[in-house]
């Protein structure tokens, strides 16, 4: 039987399993955290805890930037396998590497769903920050999210679930319209894009057929296209307990890339938006949500309503903006998971966040379209400003981030 020396990284084998050790394991200096996900969301979580002396391990997927932080004690590959293998992997880490009682923190939807589905087994070894699947599934699956919103009286875009190609024949809608997946059933062209815009009925049939080759028909949604780009998108994010926000932030997704259907925010600023907060609190109270969550809206200037787009049950991309604005969500979640009291906090408005590697692409497109001027761009970069990747005390991730992004995109295109 394969064994490894005490204190060495528990590297999984091809089956995703961690080899057994002989006896014992190094004792952790304190209750640490295992971050599932190696992208910039994970990097922000690593820095939040590492700067306070909390031991941090990172489980990386296709993204690696978080693993390059000076605050990471160990970095291991997250098994590309099913739930059973991943559960065994995490349980062995806790048992043989002394991580029992550490906080388990996912950074992506799939990781959060995995932990929620396997809460009973993982909860025997880790302090969990993810709510049970019975709660999380209402945020994970947009079909359930919009059902919950309707019951809570929160406005949503016009949405239909055709289920088959035949149902599209009698569809009465106004084009252009969006094709969207209800959740990320698998990683492919459709789920990665998040939305496909179609201009007429003929294009709808063609793109629907394309989507059906990638996901189950039941997962495909049709949704109206609300005018506007990132400047019309707003978020309320919070750390909740029993549906009540303990710490919160309200922000505008001013720039995103790509511009029309951003895969991620590139420039975000904290604001005061009482209607966004009111609707979000109503939705979270109806769900009685526990943990970190981001509620996304888009303002529809046609009727003056904020309409729900997404409910993200995990760390969101720009969460480090909170620390600059007075609310460090990752550290507060870590404290709450350890049973500590968390004070009620609200982020201050007027603070900005930017991810330079993708924001320059968004700004280039906006300059070409005449949506921003060079002077306007420079003004947007005023202090207080939080950089997503670059940090003077942790420079290596910022130096290699553009190269890592290119590598991820190249691998995806090859697939």
N, C-alpha and C positions, 0 to 999 in steps of 0.2 A: 504493500500500500504506500502511495506517495505521501511523504511528510515534508514539512518545512520547518526551518529553525524559528525559534521564538523571536518575535519582533519583526520578522520579515513580512513584506506585503502579502496579503492573502490573495494571490492572483488566481482567478478562476480558470479552470481548464476548458476544453472545447465544449463540454456539456454545460458550462456555466457554473460549475461547482467549485467550492473552495476546498483544497486538500486539507486533511485533518492534521492537527499538530500532536506532538507527543504528550505534553502536559503543561497546563498553566498558560497564562497569557499576560502581557504587560498591563499593569494597572494604569488606567487613565488618571491624569492629574486632576481632572474635574469632569463633570458631565459635558461631553462634547456633542457634536452634531455630525450627522451623515447627510450630505447634500446629494440628492439624486438629480444629476444633470450638469453638464459642463459648459453651458453657454453663458452669456453675460448676466442672465438672471442669477445663475449659480455663483458667478464671480461676485456679484453684489452681496449675496448672502455670506460667502466666505469672508469677505472683507469686514462686514458688519460684526461677525462673531470673532474672527481672528484678531482684529484690532483690540478686542477686549480680553484677549488671552484664552478664549474658548477653543479647545482642540477641534479641528475640522478635518473630516475626510470627504473626498469628492468621488462620486461614481460617474464616470464620463460616458457619454453616448457618442454621436458623430461630432459633437462640439467638444473642444478641448481647452478653451481659453481660461475657464475657471481653474483648471488643474495647474496652470502656470503661476498662480498666485503664490507669493512668498508665505502666505498664511495657511497654506494647505500642508497638513502633516503627511497624509497619504493620498494617493490617487490610484483608482482601480477602474477597469472597464466594467460598465454596466452590462450584464449578460443580454445578448440579443436572442432571447428565448421566451418561453411562455411563463405564466404565473408560477407554476410549480417549481421550476428551476430557479426563478428569481427569489421566491420565498426561502428556499433552501440556502441559496447564496447569502441572503441577509441574515438568516438565523445562524449560519456558521460563522459569519463575521462577528456577530454579537458574542457567540460562545467562545470562539478560539482566539479572538483578537481583543477581548476585554471591552467591547462596545456595549455591553448590556446596560440598559438605562439611558443610553444616549438618545438625543432627539433626532428623529427621522424627518427630513424636510424635502419634499418634492418641488421641482421647479417647472414641470410641464404637466399638461392635462393627462397624458397617458400614465405617467408615474403616479399622479394623484389618484387616478382611477384604480390603478393596480393596488396601491396601499389600502384604499377604501374597501376593495373587494376582499382583501386578505387581512383585514384589521385584526381578527381574532388571533391568528398565528403570529403576526408581527408584533402585536401589542404585548405578547409575553416577553419580548426582548427589548423593545424600544419604547420611548415616549413618543406618541404619535401626534402630529399636528393636523392630520387629515380627518375629516368627519367620516362617519360610517357611510357605506355605499347607499343605504336607504335615503340619506340626505344628499350626498354628493351627486348622485345620478340626476337630480333635478337641475343641477348646474352643468353637468357634463354633456347631457343630451339636449340640444336646443328645442326639440319638440316638447320635452317636459318643461323646459325653462319658460317657453311661451305659454304653456298651459297654466303654469304657476302664476305668471304675470297677469294673465287674463283674470284669474280668480282674485288676485290682489288689487286689481284695478290699475295696473301699470301699462301704459300704451306700448304697443309693439307695431312693427311694420306689417303690412299685408303679407301673409305667408300661406302657402299651400303645400301639401304633401301628396303628389300625384300617385305614387305607388306603381304606376305602369305607364307605358307609352300611350296606350289607348286613352288614358284619362286626359292627355294633353289636347286631344282633338277638340273637345268642347270647352277648353279653357278660355275664360273671358278675363283678359288682363290688358294693361297698358304697357307697351314696350318703351324703352329697354327694361329688361327684368334680369334678376340674378338667379343663377343655379348655385346652391350651397350644400355642403354636407352637414348633416345634423350633428355629427361628431367625427373625429378622425378614426375611422374604422381601420385604416392602414395608411402607410406613408406612400403617397403617389402624387401624380400631377394635380389631381382635383383637390385632394385634402391639403396639399401644400399651398396651393393658390388661394384657398379659403372661399373664393367666389369666382364664378365665370359670368361675365356680362353677355347677354344675347340681345340682338337688335330687332328680331322679327320672329314669326312663328316657324319659319323654315329653319333658321339658325337654332331655335330652341330644340326642335326635334333632333337635329344633328348633334348638338352638344349634350342633349339628354342621353343619347345613345353612347356617346363617349364616356359620360359619367357612369352609366350602367356597366360598362366594361371594367370599371375601377372599384366600384362599391355596390352594395346591394341597393336595389331601387327604393326600398323603404327608407333608406338613409337620405335620399335626395330631397331637397327643399326648393321651392320656388318662392322668391321674395321680391317685393317691390324695391326699386332703386331710389333711395332717398337722395335728393340732390346735395352736392357739397362734398368736400374732401375732409382732410384731417381737421381743418379749422371748425368743422361742424360736429366733431366727435368729442364727447365728454365722458369722464369716468369719476366714479366714486369708489374708493378702495378703503378697506377697513380690516382691522383685526376684531373679530366678533366673538361673543360668548352668549350662547342661547339666543342668537338673533339680535343682540344689542351691541353696537359698535363701542369698543373700548378706546380705539385709536383710529383716526380717519384722515382722509385727504381727498380733496376734490380738484380735478385737473382738466385741462383741455389738451387734446392730442393735436397740437397746432400743425405739425408736419409728420408725414409718414412716408414709407417707401415700400412698394410703388405708390404713386400719388393717389390713384383711384381706389384701389383696394389694398391698403397697406398690410403687408405681412407682419410689420412691426412698427412701433412708433420710433421716430427719429428726433423729434423735438417736442417736449411736453412742458407745460407751465402750470403751476398751482393757481387756482382762482377761487372765487366765491360764487357758487351756483346753488342757491337754496332749493330750487325745484329739482335739480339732479339729486341732491342729498335727500330730499323728502321722498322721492320715488324709490330711491335705493333703500332707504331705511324701511319703507313699507314692504319691499320685496324680501329683504333679509329677515325681517320680523316674521313674515308669513312662513318662511322656510325654517326659522329658528336656527340659523346657520352658526356653526362654530368654526373658527380658524380664519385664515387670510383669504380674502376674496376681492375681486375687482368687478364692478358693475359698469358695463359700457353702454352709452347712449349715443344716438345721433339726433341732432336737432333738425326737425323738418320745418323749414321756413314756409311751406305751403299751408300748414295749419297751426304753426306755432307750438308744436308739441315735441317734447323729448321722447324718443322711442327706443325701447330696449333692443340692443343688439346681442350682447353676450353677458354671461355670468361666468367669470374665470375663477375656479375654486383652488387657487394656489398663488404663489408669488407671481406678480406681473412684471413685465419687462422693465418698467421705469421705477421700480420700487425704491431704488436708492435716492430718488428725488425726495422721498419722505424724510430721510436722515438729514438732508440739507435744510429741509423745512421744519425740522424739530420733532419728527416722528420716525424712529428707526424700527420699521416693522419687523425685520428679521429678528433683531435682538429681543423685542417685546414678545414675539411668538415663542422664542426660546425660553424666556422667563416664564411665560404662561404655561408652557409644557412642563416646566419643573415645579409648578404649583405656586409660583410667586405671584404677588399682587401686581397688577398692571394698572398704572394711573390712566385716567381718561385724558387723551391728548387729541389735538386737532392741528393739522399742518397749517402753517401760515401761508397766505397767498403771495404771489409775486416772485416765486422762486422757479428757476428754469433747469431743465435737464436735456442733455443732447448726447446722441451717439454719433460721433463724428464720421465713422467709416461709412454709414448709410445716409447720414444727413446731407453730406456733400452731394450725393447722387440725387436726393430729393430736391435740394436747392438748385442744382443744375437744371433739372426739368422745370422747376418753377420759374427760373430766370428765362428759359427758352419760351415758356408760355406767357410770360409777362405777369405772372402772379406774385412776384416779389422783385424788389430792386436791390442792388448791392448794398445801398445804405440801409434798407430795411433789414437785410440779413445781418449786417454788423450790429444794428441796434438790438436784434433779438438775442445776441450773444452776450448781453450785459450781465453783470453780477447781480444777485447771487446765482451762480451757475454750477451745476453738478455734471461732471463728465462720466458717461456710463462705463468707459473702459480705462481711460488714462488716469493715473494716480501717481503722485510723486513718491509716495512711500511704497508703491508696488508697481514699478514701471514695466516689468516684462510682459504682462498681458496686453498692454496698449501697444507695445512695439510689434507684436506678431499678429494682432487681431485681424488686420486686412488680409494677410496671407492665409490665415485659418479660414476666413470667410470664403476666399477663392477656392480653397481646397474642398470645402463642403459643397459648394455649388458645382464644382467639377465632378465630384463623385455622384451627386444627384443626377446630373445630366447623363452620366455614363449609365446609371441604372435605368 
